[in-house]
Amino acid sequence: MDFDKLLSGYKSKACVISVDVYPDDRYGNIRIVAGNKPHCEDMIRTMQKEFIPDSPYTEYLPENKNFEDFCYRSAILGQPLHTYVPLPFMNLWLNMFLLPLESDKENTGYCLYSYDVAPQADAEQRASLSADTAATVLQTCIKLRGSSNIKETIGEVINDIREICESDHCCILLVDKETRTCKTFCEAFSEGSTAIPMDEFLDDGFFDITQSWDDTIGGSSCVIVKNQQDREWLESVNPLWYESLTEAGVYNIVLYPLIYNDKTLGYMWSLNFNEENTVKIKETLELTTYFIASEIANYQLLKKLETMSTIDMLTGVKNRNAMNNMISNIIEDKATMKCPYSVVFTDLNGLKRVNDQNGHTEGDNLLKTTAHMFSGIFYDAEVYRAGGDEFMILASEMDEDVLEARLKRVAEQSEKENIHVSIGTYVVREGEDIRTAMRVADERMYADKNAYYEAHPELKYR
C-alpha cells in the first residue's frame, strides 16, 4: 500500500503505525512507518528531531503501554478507536484517532494514527463518549452532586465501577506525601470474592509501594495490566509492586491516580476485571476519576475546615466552640452521655508568671504539655480547652472511684512535669442537669485555686 499517498489526503497530523504480532498473539515491534507533512513538522517542533520512516515509535514518543495496546487493537484486531487523554509529562492533552488498515504483510498489521494536542482540556472532547459510557458517567455525576454524605456515595459509585469492570475488588486509597501515610477511603468486593481488604496491607512499607506507582504510570494517564505480556512488563519495571500483586492473587489491574489541581490525592483501582471490556473500562474511568477526585478534594477541604472550627490549634484538644456545641446538644437531647459521667474543670496555675518571666513561647509549651497530660490520662474522654488556661473534661460512664484514680495520676504526673493545676469535679447521675454539674465543678475548681494560693501566697497574681 502507498502510505504516503494515503496520508497526503489528511490535513491533520497523521501517520501510519505498524504492529508485529507473534503466533501466541503477543505484539512485538511497533513502528511509525510513514508520516504526512504536518506530522513530520510536529516531530521537528516538539521532539527536535527529523522524522525517519519505519522507526520505532519510542524514537519520537515516550514508551506507553496504553498507547501500545490501542495500536495493537486497531492494527491487529481491526478496532477503530478514539480517546482523549492528558499527557502529564508534557502538560498537554492528546486527541487521538486510530483506524485499522488492510495489511499485505504476514504477522504485521497497520493502522492510521491521526492526532492533535492542546495545552488545555476541551470540555466537548472530554464529553465525547459512547452513549453507554456517557450514561454511566452521567449517573455517577448525579449521584455525587445529589449526595449529603459524600463518603457513603463514593462508596456506592465504587461498587458501580466494580460492576462495570466485572472485577473482584475496587478501591480508593488516599495518600499523604507529607506524613508518608495512606488510608483506605472506600472499597467494594464482588460476591464471593477472596480479595483481602486493603487495611490488611497498610503497614509501614506500603506507602513506599504507592510512591512507585507514578513512575510506573509514566507519561500515561493510568496503568492497565490485563495479560501475561503486561504482567511481564510490570515485573520488569516495578518488581516490588508486581510481587505484592502476585502474592495477593491479582492477575490483572487497572489503576488511575486521583489528581486535583495538579496534586495527587490518591489512587483508584479495579482488580481482576473482565479484560474483554478493557477499552470501555478505560474510557469510563478516564472521566469518572476526574469527578471523583474533585469530590474527594471538596470532602477533604470540608473536613479540614471542620477540624479547624472544633480543634484548638495550639494544644490539639477540642476548642471552646466544640465544647459549647456538645453542651447544647446534651441539653437538647441531641447527644447522650451515659451515666454516671464526670465533669472536670481545670485551671493552669502560674501561666501568667511563666509568660512574664520566660516569654509566651514557654507559656505555650506549658499549655501543650498540660493538654497532652489530660489527653493521655483521660484517653477515653473528651478534653476541651475552654479558653486561656482553662480546660474542661467530659468523661462518659466514669464514676467517683474511676475519677479519683485518674486524678491521682494527674497529681503524680503534674509533679513530674512541674505543672500546677486547680481542679473541680462533679459526677452526674441519672436525671441531673449538666448545667448544674458545670456550675458546681467550676465553683470547686476556684475553691481549689484559692487554697493553692493560700498555701503559696508568694505566687498570687503571678
C-alpha positions in Angstrom: 0.0 0.0 0.0 1.2 3.5 -0.8 1.1 5.0 2.7 2.5 8.4 1.6 -0.4 8.8 -0.9 -2.9 7.8 1.7 -1.5 10.3 4.2 -1.4 13.2 1.7 -5.1 13.5 2.0 -5.1 14.3 5.7 -4.8 17.9 6.8 -4.3 17.0 10.5 -1.2 15.4 11.9 -1.3 11.7 10.8 1.0 8.7 10.4 0.8 5.0 9.7 1.8 2.6 12.5 2.8 -1.0 12.1 2.5 -3.6 14.8 4.2 -7.0 14.6 2.3 -9.9 16.1 3.6 -13.4 17.2 1.7 -16.7 16.9 0.7 -16.5 20.6 -1.0 -13.2 19.9 1.7 -11.1 21.7 2.7 -8.0 19.9 6.3 -7.1 19.1 7.8 -4.1 17.4 5.6 -1.0 16.9 6.9 1.4 14.3 5.9 4.6 12.7 6.3 3.6 9.0 5.2 6.8 7.4 4.0 10.3 8.2 2.4 13.3 6.4 3.9 16.7 6.3 2.1 18.1 9.5 3.3 15.0 11.4 6.9 15.5 10.2 6.9 19.2 11.1 5.4 18.4 14.5 8.3 15.9 15.2 10.8 18.6 14.5 9.0 21.3 16.5 8.2 19.2 19.6 10.8 16.4 19.6 13.6 18.4 18.0 14.4 15.5 15.6 13.7 14.8 11.9 11.2 12.0 11.2 12.7 8.9 9.7 10.2 6.4 8.3 9.9 2.9 9.7 11.4 3.9 13.1 10.4 2.5 16.5 7.6 4.7 17.9 9.7 5.2 21.0 12.2 7.3 19.0 9.6 10.0 18.9 7.1 9.3 21.7 7.6 8.1 25.3 7.1 4.4 25.9 3.4 4.0 26.8 1.8 0.6 27.4 -1.7 2.0 26.9 -0.8 3.5 23.6 0.7 0.2 22.5 -2.5 -1.6 23.5 -4.5 0.8 21.3 -2.2 0.3 18.4 -2.5 -3.5 18.8 -6.3 -3.4 19.0 -6.6 -1.2 15.9 -3.8 -2.7 13.7 -4.2 -6.4 14.7 -7.8 -6.7 16.0 -9.3 -4.2 13.5 -10.9 -1.9 16.0 -11.4 1.8 15.2 -10.6 3.7 18.4 -10.7 7.2 19.8 -9.5 8.6 23.1 -8.8 11.9 24.7 -6.2 11.8 27.4 -3.8 14.0 29.3 -0.1 13.9 28.7 1.2 14.8 32.2 4.9 14.8 31.2 4.2 17.5 28.6 1.3 19.3 30.3 -0.8 18.7 27.1 -4.0 17.0 26.1 -4.0 14.4 23.3 -6.9 13.8 21.0 -6.2 10.6 19.0 -7.9 8.5 16.4 -6.8 5.1 15.2 -8.3 3.4 12.1 -7.3 -0.1 11.1 -5.8 -0.6 7.6 -5.6 -3.6 5.4 -2.2 -5.4 5.5 -0.5 -7.4 2.8 2.3 -8.5 5.2 2.0 -11.6 7.2 2.2 -11.1 11.0 2.2 -7.4 10.7 -0.9 -5.1 11.0 -1.3 -1.4 10.2 -3.4 1.4 11.5 -3.7 5.1 10.7 -3.0 7.3 13.7 -4.3 10.9 13.5 -3.8 13.2 16.5 -3.8 16.7 17.8 -2.5 18.2 21.1 -3.6 21.2 23.1 -2.3 22.9 26.3 -5.7 22.8 28.0 -8.6 20.3 28.2 -11.5 20.7 25.8 -14.8 20.1 27.6 -16.5 18.9 24.4 -13.8 16.4 23.7 -13.8 15.0 27.3 -17.6 14.5 26.9 -17.3 12.8 23.5 -18.1 9.3 24.9 -20.1 6.4 23.6 -23.8 6.6 24.6 -23.3 3.7 27.1 -20.3 5.2 28.7 -21.8 8.7 28.8 -24.8 7.4 30.6 -22.6 5.7 33.2 -20.6 8.8 33.8 -23.7 11.0 34.0 -25.2 8.6 36.6 -22.0 9.0 38.6 -22.2 12.8 38.5 -25.8 12.8 39.5 -25.1 10.6 42.5 -22.1 12.7 43.6 -23.8 16.0 43.2 -27.0 15.0 44.9 -25.3 13.5 48.0 -25.4 14.7 51.6 -22.9 12.0 52.6 -20.1 12.1 50.0 -18.0 9.3 51.5 -21.0 6.9 51.5 -22.0 7.9 48.0 -18.5 7.5 46.6 -18.6 4.0 48.2 -21.7 3.3 46.1 -20.0 4.7 43.0 -17.0 2.5 43.6 -19.3 -0.5 43.6 -20.9 0.7 40.4 -17.5 0.9 38.8 -16.6 -2.6 40.1 -19.7 -4.0 38.4 -18.9 -2.2 35.2 -15.4 -3.7 35.3 -16.8 -7.1 36.4 -14.0 -7.1 38.9 -13.4 -8.8 42.2 -12.3 -5.6 44.1 -12.4 -1.9 43.5 -10.8 0.6 45.9 -9.9 4.2 46.5 -6.7 4.7 48.5 -5.8 8.2 49.8 -2.1 9.2 50.2 -0.5 12.0 52.1 3.1 12.5 51.0 3.9 15.0 53.8 3.1 12.4 56.6 4.0 9.5 54.4 0.8 7.7 55.1 -2.0 6.1 53.2 -5.5 5.0 54.1 -8.5 3.3 52.6 -11.2 5.7 51.6 -13.7 3.1 50.4 -13.7 -0.3 48.7 -16.1 -2.8 47.2 -16.0 -6.5 46.7 -17.8 -8.9 44.4 -20.0 -11.6 45.9 -17.8 -14.5 46.9 -14.6 -12.5 46.3 -11.5 -13.8 48.0 -9.8 -10.4 47.8 -8.3 -9.2 51.1 -9.4 -5.8 52.5 -6.8 -3.1 51.9 -6.3 -2.3 55.6 -4.6 -5.7 55.9 -1.8 -4.5 53.6 -1.4 -1.0 55.0 1.8 -1.5 57.0 4.7 1.0 57.2 6.1 -0.3 54.0 3.1 0.0 51.8 3.5 3.8 51.4 6.8 3.1 49.6 4.9 0.9 47.1 2.4 3.7 46.4 5.3 6.0 45.6 6.5 3.8 42.8 3.1 4.0 41.0 3.7 7.4 39.5 6.9 6.2 37.8 5.1 3.1 36.5 2.3 5.2 35.1 5.0 7.4 33.4 3.7 9.5 30.6 0.3 7.8 30.6 -2.9 8.5 32.5 -3.1 5.1 34.1 -1.7 1.6 34.4 -3.5 -1.3 32.8 -2.2 -4.8 33.3 -4.5 -7.3 31.6 -2.5 -10.3 30.3 0.8 -12.2 30.6 2.7 -9.8 28.4 1.6 -6.9 30.5 2.5 -8.8 33.7 6.0 -9.5 32.4 6.4 -5.8 31.6 5.2 -4.8 35.1 7.6 -7.3 36.7 10.5 -5.7 34.7 9.6 -2.0 35.6 8.3 -2.4 39.1 9.2 -5.8 40.7 8.2 -4.8 44.2 4.6 -3.9 43.2 4.4 -6.9 40.9 5.4 -9.2 43.8 2.8 -7.5 46.0 0.0 -8.1 43.4 1.1 -11.7 42.8 1.0 -12.5 46.5 -2.5 -11.1 46.7 -3.8 -13.2 43.9 -4.1 -10.3 41.4 -3.8 -11.3 37.7 -4.9 -8.0 36.2 -5.4 -4.4 37.4 -6.4 -1.0 36.1 -5.0 1.8 38.3 -5.7 5.6 38.0 -4.2 8.4 40.0 -6.8 10.8 41.5 -5.5 14.2 40.6 -7.0 17.6 41.6 -5.2 20.9 40.9 -2.0 19.0 39.9 -1.9 17.3 43.3 -2.3 13.5 43.6 -4.9 12.8 46.3 -4.7 9.1 46.0 -5.4 6.2 43.6 -8.3 4.2 42.4 -8.0 0.7 41.1 -10.0 -2.3 40.0 -8.6 -5.8 40.3 -9.2 -9.0 38.3 -11.6 -7.3 35.8 -13.0 -8.6 32.6 -10.2 -7.9 30.1 -12.6 -8.1 27.1 -14.0 -4.8 28.3 -10.6 -3.0 28.7 -11.4 -0.2 26.2 -14.8 0.6 27.8 -13.3 0.4 31.3 -10.5 2.8 30.3 -13.0 5.2 28.7 -15.3 5.2 31.7 -12.6 5.6 34.3 -10.8 8.3 32.4 -13.6 10.7 33.1 -15.1 9.2 36.2 -11.9 9.6 38.2 -11.9 13.3 37.3 -15.2 13.8 39.1 -14.3 11.6 41.9 -11.0 13.4 42.6 -12.9 16.7 42.6 -15.4 15.4 45.2 -12.7 14.0 47.4 -10.9 17.3 47.3 -14.0 19.1 48.4 -14.6 16.4 51.1 -11.0 16.9 52.4 -11.4 20.7 52.4 -14.7 20.5 54.4 -13.1 18.0 56.9 -10.1 20.4 57.3 -12.5 23.4 57.9 -14.5 21.3 60.3 -11.3 20.4 62.2 -10.2 24.0 62.3 -13.6 25.0 63.7 -13.5 22.4 66.5 -9.8 21.9 67.4 -7.6 24.2 69.4 -4.7 24.8 67.0 -2.2 25.3 69.9 -2.9 22.2 72.0 -4.6 19.8 69.7 -7.6 19.2 72.0 -11.1 20.3 71.2 -11.8 24.1 71.4 -14.5 26.2 73.2 -16.7 26.1 70.1 -16.8 22.3 70.2 -17.4 22.3 73.9 -20.4 24.7 73.6 -21.9 22.7 70.8 -21.5 19.5 72.9 -23.1 21.0 76.0 -26.0 22.4 73.8 -26.6 19.0 72.3 -26.7 17.3 75.7 -29.2 19.9 77.0 -31.3 19.5 73.9 -31.1 15.7 74.0 -29.2 15.6 70.7 -26.3 13.9 72.3 -26.3 11.5 75.2 -23.7 10.9 78.0 -24.0 7.6 79.7 -24.5 8.0 83.4 -22.7 8.3 85.7 -20.4 10.7 83.8 -17.8 13.1 85.1 -17.4 16.8 84.5 -13.9 18.1 85.3 -12.9 21.8 85.3 -9.2 22.6 85.5 -7.2 25.8 85.6 -3.4 26.0 85.0 -1.8 28.0 87.8 1.1 30.3 87.2 0.7 30.7 83.4 1.0 34.5 83.6 4.2 34.2 85.6 5.7 31.9 83.0 4.7 34.2 80.2 6.1 37.3 82.0 9.4 35.7 83.1 10.2 33.2 80.3 8.2 34.5 77.3 5.0 33.4 75.6 6.7 30.5 73.8 7.4 28.8 77.1 3.8 29.6 78.2 2.5 27.9 75.0 4.7 24.9 75.7 3.2 24.7 79.2 -0.3 24.7 77.8 0.6 22.0 75.3 2.2 19.8 77.9 -0.9 20.2 80.2 -3.2 19.3 77.3 -1.1 16.3 76.4 -1.2 15.2 80.0 -5.0 15.4 80.3 -5.5 13.7 76.9 -3.3 10.8 77.9 -4.8 10.2 81.4 -8.4 10.8 80.2 -7.8 8.8 77.0 -11.5 7.7 76.9 -13.0 11.2 77.4 -13.3 14.5 75.6 -10.8 17.2 76.5 -11.6 20.8 75.7 -9.6 24.0 76.0 -12.3 26.2 77.4 -10.2 29.3 76.9 -6.9 30.8 78.1 -5.5 28.4 80.7 -8.8 26.6 81.4 -9.7 23.1 80.3 -12.9 21.0 80.6 -13.2 17.2 80.5 -16.3 15.2 79.8 -15.9 11.5 80.7 -18.8 9.2 79.9 -19.5 6.3 82.2 -17.0 7.4 84.8 -18.0 7.2 88.5 -16.2 8.6 91.6 -13.8 5.7 92.0 -12.5 5.8 88.5 -12.4 9.6 88.5 -10.4 9.6 91.8 -7.9 7.1 90.3 -7.5 9.4 87.2 -7.0 12.5 89.4 -4.3 10.7 91.4 -2.5 10.1 88.1 -2.9 13.8 87.3 -1.3 14.7 90.6 1.6 12.3 90.1 2.3 13.5 86.5 1.9 17.2 87.4 4.6 16.8 90.0 6.9 15.2 87.5 6.2 17.8 84.8 6.3 20.7 87.3 2.7 21.6 86.4 0.3 23.2 88.9 -3.4 22.8 88.1 -6.6 23.6 90.2 -9.3 21.0 89.7 -13.1 20.9 90.3 -15.3 17.9 89.6 -18.9 16.7 89.6 -20.2 13.2 88.9 -23.6 13.4 87.1 -26.3 10.8 87.9 -29.4 9.9 86.0 -31.8 12.8 85.9 -29.3 15.5 86.8 -28.6 18.6 84.7 -25.2 19.1 83.1 -25.6 22.9 83.7 -25.7 22.2 87.5 -22.7 19.9 87.2 -20.7 22.5 85.4 -21.6 25.3 87.9 -20.6 23.1 90.9 -17.4 21.8 89.2 -16.4 25.4 88.4 -17.0 26.5 92.0 -15.0 23.6 93.3 -12.1 24.5 90.9 -12.0 28.1 92.1 -12.1 26.9 95.7 -9.1 24.6 94.9 -7.4 27.6 93.2 -7.9 29.8 96.3 -6.5 27.0 98.5 -3.4 26.8 96.3 -2.7 30.5 96.5 -3.3 30.5 100.3 -0.7 27.8 100.5 1.6 29.7 98.1 0.9 33.4 98.7 4.1 34.4 97.0 2.7 33.2 93.7 -0.6 35.0 94.0 -1.5 37.2 90.9 1.7 36.0 89.2 
